Amino acid sequence: MALFCDRIAITAITLTVFYSLPTIAEPQPSTQASDLRFSPRFGIGANSPSSGTNTTTRLETFVPVWQKPGRALTFFEGRLLLDDQGNPGGNILFGFRQYSDDLKRIFGGHLGFDIRNTDNNTFQQLSLGIESLGKDVDLHLNGYWPVGSTRRQTRQRIFEVLQLNGDPRFTGNILLLDLLRRRLITRQFEEALAGVDFEVGKQLLSFKNGGDLRAYLGPYFLHSSIRGNTIGGRLRLQVRPTPNISGGIGIQHDDFFGTHVLGNITFTLSVNQPQSPVSPANNVVARMGDSVIRNNSIIVDTPNTTELLETETQTVAAMNPTTGEPWFFHHVNLGLGNSDGTFESPFPSLEDALGVIRGDGNDIVYVANGINSGIEGFTIPDKVQVRSRGAVQQIDVNPISFPLRPESVLRLGQVQLPFSGDSSFPRITSTVSLGNNTLLSGFDVQVTGAPALVANNITTATVIDNSLASTNSTTNGISINGISGSLNLDNNAINIDNPAMAGVDISNVSASTGSVRIVGTSGSRIQRTGRDGVVLGNNTTIANLNIAPLPNNVDFSGNRGIFGRNVRNVRVQNNQIIVIGRDFSPGIKLENITGSAEIINNQITRNPIFVDPAAPGISHGISLSLSNINLDRVVISENTIKTTGISTDGIVIQSLNDSAIQSVTISGNTIETNGVQSDGIVVQSSNNSTIQSANISGNTVETAGLNSQGISVRPIYNSVITTATISGNTVSTDRIFSYGILVEPFNKSTITTASISENTVSTTGIADGILLRPGYNSAITTTTISGNKISTAGLISDDMVLRPFFTIPSTTASINIRPTTNSVISTAIISGNTVSTTGLAYGINVQPSQNGTITVATISGNTVSTDRFNAAGIRVQPYIDSTINKATISGNTVSTSGKNADGILVRPVGNGAIQSATISNNKILQAGRDSVRIQARQDSLRIGNYDVNPICAAISGNRSDNPNVAMAGGLDFNLISARSPFQVESLTTVSLDNNNAIFSFDGTLVPPGTPSSPFTNVVSCP
């Protein structure tokens, strides 16, 4: 279409030349048909590509040859064409039209000749058409017949195809492949297509200047001597906005050329009109001068043909791609064979076949079930594959070529062995031991009193498509020890019951070259293990297992679903784990892992048999801990975890004792805990340890126990979490001190950046929704709390008699920022949150205490509602020798309804200090007491020295709608000073700018500006 647009631009330039000719004054319209005489005209135009044509520019002419004005016209049309490849073409056409007075229609016919050049050929065709034109409806029927040479070859390619000719087959000890080589030639042609098209047109609009808009719809037929026939359809709109311009758009589709979007435009020197202007009564007669509607370019197709030149067959042996030699099959038909292991005369036992192994890496023992009472256990010799017909067996084969034509290569990759996949799995009754570079496939291993499978000190082995079962093993269900290459147990049905030790034990896997992958089929199960369900080794993947390590020892302790210690790179995926025990029995327990740990899409249930409150254990759903170790990456995602019991957290990540984790991602998990001190998610660095990045997102967490946080992020004891991101989680807790989200660096620890956003948090006990509480010389450099939806119940009763029994309820809040004991939050931004409380709990509480510091606190754009006693919507209150340098409270919407519940309360107490408080553009819908209350007590007026840094408040643009809804005495804006000065920015306009601000000194109203007023005007607060 870009080229089509270029052609339009060229056409427009040409028109400039046409219209630079002198103009002649227009005569008056003729009302007599006999006055309608047509004169020659010239035009230029362009067409977009269509079925079998290219983008084309054209010059055209229309010349009347003979005419009987208003009755008949014989005419000539000619066109010169140039396509986008620079190939010329053209056509000439003679036509005749006659007007019928009775039908008020024009009837006509035409005969044309077309020529078209391509890059390779020149084609000609004859065309014949008939038409009928009227005021509202047009009919067009055209036929096209290529003449001369209508098809010419443009190129050809000779190539060969090598393929299997039938299924592989055995003879003796060899697998034969029958091959077929075909030599073919592909030719490409250019062919001019014959065809017929038919269109019906309908006038949609007519213009006063004689122009109109018409729609055309119709089918077309194309014939190819190579591709046969196709029928297509075309829909288009054609508009003539002025006498000299016409254009159109459309769409067509057929099976040869597909779908094309059509476009055309034409400019003419005159508008196909008679020499005299036409009155409306003669519009139909004037259409005898219209151009004929037809395909003006020959339709050319470029089909391909393929012809078989010769064939050749050959039979070759299937070759081992590792050795380059033929695979050698030792055939076994259990209980029925009687000879030498050939296909024609197989061995009767597996033992016979293993006794004649050549050991060159090409041996495959291929077993038919026959009559089998059970195969005794065996050791697979090095470089040997043991396969049965029970499973579908695919073997690798070398690329194949014909000896005389090495350029013809067949790369099959794998072929299926004959007779495999019959679902008859030979039974093995005792342990199978793997050798180096071995394979076991298609067997039913059923072992009692011993492991089903043993791999000791080997390089590489594969165990695939088997059933592996061990019952009452005196050791492990599967034992793997000393792997220096790759050991893959794929698609095996694993069933291990009541081993004395682990279900699967993996040890001594080379950290640099070794790996183990165990992927069970649906229904695989490990249960009643004496120790752990699975013990991991280096570079291990465990997937699709149902693990229930029910303890069988006396004290019910120590049974973990999956356990790994001092190993590298583990992946645990799609397992179902049920742990029943008392102490130290997590679902998944990883210790001192290096490299990466991935725990994905597992279902974990942790239940105690009994709980001893005097000696509770630590039995989490997923637990990862490090001591003096560096770990690159932890991913725990899409798991479903349910725990019951004391200290049974859902997910625990611990970087301990000089350890470091670069990246922690905990996402998409569903976690439910039901026990005291049982958090949903815990991320912790301790004792000089570091977590560089912790991302906790998209989890659903529910806790039901006392002191059970939903999400807890805690660097402690001189440790660091550089970045903590907590986003998009849904968290609910329903017991006292069970915070929704807790971020708490403790004892000389630091969080550099904490981002808490887009979470939905609900707490129904006396517990904060989000609590940031750095303590004991700790710090949070920057925290952003934004876009969260939080509901908090707090203390339900208004009865103050209850308060002496609790030490924390008075500080419960949906969002609580509380640095304490010499700790610092440099920047706290609380924005765009929606919070509500239904008990004695503040909406947003910013309260450093015990020499805690907040440098900058910004509370903006939040929606806050509370409904109980003393529950301020937003409270900013430095407490006990603590400091807030600058507090900004702006653009919030607040509603409170309890007694003494202010909308916004700013009040340093206990020798706390605020240097600057900016309160602006807040909307207080209603307040239980004051809408905005700023109160400076005698002991809380300054930072450092009062004479240098007095407290200063900037209050502007706030609106109070309904104060004092719960008690008498509430005000819109109440500024209270106690015996010492109080700076106010733009003091004289505060009342006007905030609908009624009231100033008082020690309980007495003091209007600003009175001699005894403690309020001092300043231009701006610091």
Order of alpha helices (4+ residues) and beta strands (2+ residues): alpha-beta-beta-beta-beta-beta-beta-beta-beta-beta-beta-beta-beta-beta-beta-beta-alpha-beta-beta-beta-alpha-beta-beta-beta-beta-beta-beta-beta-beta-beta-beta-beta-beta-beta-beta-beta-beta-beta-beta-beta-beta-beta-beta-beta-beta-beta-beta-beta-beta-beta-beta-beta-beta-beta-beta-beta-beta-beta-beta-beta-beta-beta-beta-beta-beta-beta-beta-beta-beta-beta-beta-beta-beta-beta-beta-beta-beta-beta-beta-beta-beta-beta-beta-beta-alpha-beta-beta-beta
